Amino acid sequence: MSLPPRITKPTKGMGRWRSQKHRDFVRQHACCHCGSTAAIEVAHVRNGSGAGISQKPDDWRTVSLCKSCHQRQHNIGEVTFWRGTDLDALIDAFCKASPRAREIREVRNG
């Protein structure tokens, strides 16, 4: 008796919208949490994205955080870190102002 066909898993990150230009744009802004302008990183927002553990969401779901706030976000969790912030409005603002705004609209509208 032979084995049934192997089920191939999709490659990690496949299908995820990526844009270095959008990430560079996000990185040009002060920290969304504390206002710092030092050591700015691009933080992918998983909350509400449908991305699972160890999966990054699309690059349009990013905000600017300083290194310290980004680490704190990971340590205490997104829900706690962003409590009191309209995260969807913040992401939307970055998307609308992005040099890739048209592409982002197309991707989001499916």
C-alpha positions in Angstrom: 0.0 0.0 0.0 1.3 3.4 -0.9 1.0 6.7 1.0 -1.7 9.2 -0.1 -0.5 12.3 -1.9 1.4 14.8 0.2 -0.4 18.0 1.0 1.8 21.0 0.2 1.7 24.0 2.5 1.8 27.5 1.0 5.2 29.1 1.4 5.3 31.4 4.4 4.5 35.0 3.5 3.1 34.1 0.1 0.2 36.3 -0.9 1.2 39.0 1.6 1.3 42.4 0.1 4.9 43.8 0.5 6.2 47.3 -0.3 9.6 48.5 0.7 8.5 52.0 -0.5 5.5 52.0 1.9 7.7 50.7 4.8 10.3 53.5 4.1 7.4 56.0 4.2 6.1 54.8 7.5 9.7 54.8 8.9 9.9 58.6 8.1 7.4 59.4 10.9 7.8 59.9 14.6 6.8 57.1 17.0 3.0 56.8 17.0 3.0 56.0 20.7 5.5 58.3 22.4 6.4 60.8 19.7 10.2 60.0 19.7 12.1 60.6 16.5 15.0 58.2 17.4 15.4 54.6 16.2 12.1 54.4 14.3 11.0 51.0 13.2 8.1 49.7 11.1 5.7 47.8 13.3 3.3 45.3 11.6 -0.1 45.4 13.3 -1.5 41.8 13.6 -4.5 42.8 15.7 -7.5 42.6 13.3 -5.4 41.3 10.4 -6.3 37.7 10.4 -2.6 36.8 10.5 -1.7 34.0 12.8 1.1 33.5 15.3 4.5 34.0 13.6 2.8 35.5 10.5 3.3 39.1 9.4 0.3 40.8 8.0 0.4 42.9 4.8 2.8 45.8 4.8 0.0 48.3 4.6 -0.9 47.3 8.2 2.2 49.1 9.6 2.8 52.0 11.9 5.9 53.8 13.1 7.2 52.9 16.5 10.5 53.7 18.2 12.6 50.7 19.1 11.6 51.0 22.8 7.9 51.2 22.1 8.1 48.4 19.5 9.7 46.1 22.0 7.2 47.1 24.7 4.3 46.3 22.2 5.7 42.8 21.7 6.3 42.3 25.5 2.8 43.3 26.7 0.8 42.4 23.6 -0.9 44.6 21.0 -4.3 44.8 22.6 -2.9 46.2 25.8 -0.3 48.4 24.2 -2.8 50.1 21.8 -5.7 50.4 24.3 -7.3 53.8 23.8 -5.9 54.3 20.3 -8.0 54.1 17.2 -5.5 51.8 15.5 -7.6 51.4 12.3 -7.8 55.2 11.8 -4.0 55.4 12.3 -3.3 52.6 9.8 -5.8 54.3 7.4 -4.0 57.6 7.7 -0.6 56.0 6.8 -2.3 54.2 3.9 -3.9 57.3 2.4 -0.7 59.4 2.6 1.5 56.6 1.4 3.3 56.9 -2.0 1.7 53.5 -2.7 -1.9 54.6 -1.7 -3.4 53.6 -5.0 -1.9 50.0 -4.8 -3.0 49.8 -1.1 -6.6 50.7 -2.0 -6.6 48.1 -4.7 -5.3 45.4 -2.4 -7.7 46.3 0.4 -10.7 46.4 -1.8 -9.7 43.0 -3.2 
